[in-house]
């Protein structure tokens, strides 16, 4: 069903790498959400008012917030699709996250209001009229929300949209809350105990939980999250596949929306290799990354001395020290300034963010072990923190 709708309404639907096609996916999903949730809201609000049910009314309001969320998501996708300009040289793609954050705050406010209304209904209960139409409305709503959840999840995964994936979870939560109301109807009819206010409170809590989760999901990419381990490993694997690249380090990745990825990295090349050859290799890598992966990659070239046996032997000793301390750390950019009275060993050490030792402790331990090799060796160490351990 979803595939048929995508083919029918989304032009060039297979080309999801194109930001215009991605915008069409977002627009289509938003319009579907607006229409389906407004229909559910109208049906439920009528039933809720006619039969004096705060739970069904709360569920109706929840559908209205879902519809409002889709409107804001639609606006967000439209703005995020705008090209770069002088004020926003990296484009407007992060507007998608901001629209999701606005949706989250709306959900939180309405959820809080429904909690208050439900508490009032619990404190001052009123008789609720239950009819078969109430049951049928809730059953139909569950099936529509199930379809919505699967629909949003499929498109969200396809275009890697955190907003649509969060909306899918919200629809799934709606299934649980509507099912709770349906169960409450049967319990009330069997026992005579009015659970309407309690079910309204449960629905409101589901709304609040969804809002809190959505806040987290949208704030994280705005703050800047680390790329996935698989993403980083693929970058390392691809760069190291080029002849003339000895190693790499100091990878940084910045995302300005799902289709705008910028990265920088230091690549080690033989110092004795012609600089024009090394530069040509770097140019090819940058060009291939943009063409094959859509990543705007900038590479800093680090020349490494490979034909000095004395330096290479000392380098292996320092690498062994790092390996003994922890397999999760590595070393790069090793060089030696040889002197008459003493020699300076200059290098960087890469550690994971959650390493047991702080930077000062680690530097002190390595310096002591290098001193044990030769008291005339002085270490000048810079600590780096990498996305993935042991990539040096």
Secondary structure, 3 states (H helix, E strand, C coil): CHHHHHHHHCCCCCCCCCHHHHHHHHHHHHHHHHHHHHHHHHHHHHHHHHCCCHHHHHHHHHHHHHHHHHHHHHHHHHHHCCCCCCCCCCCCCCHHHHHHHHHHHHHHHHHHHHHHHHHHHHHCCCCCCCCHHHHHHHHHHHHHHHHHHHHHHHHHHHHCCHHHHHHHHHHHHHHHHHHHHHHHHHHHHHHCCCCHHHHHHHHHHHHHHHHHHHHHHHHHHHHCCCCCHHHHHHHHHHHHCCCCCCEEEEEEEEECCCCCEEEEEEEEEECCCCHHHHHHHHHHHHHHHHHHHCEEEEEEEEEECCCCHHHHHHHHHHHHHHHHHCCCCEEEEEEEECCCCCEEEEEEEEECCCCCCCHHHHHHHHHHHHHHHCCCEEEEEEEEECCCCCCC
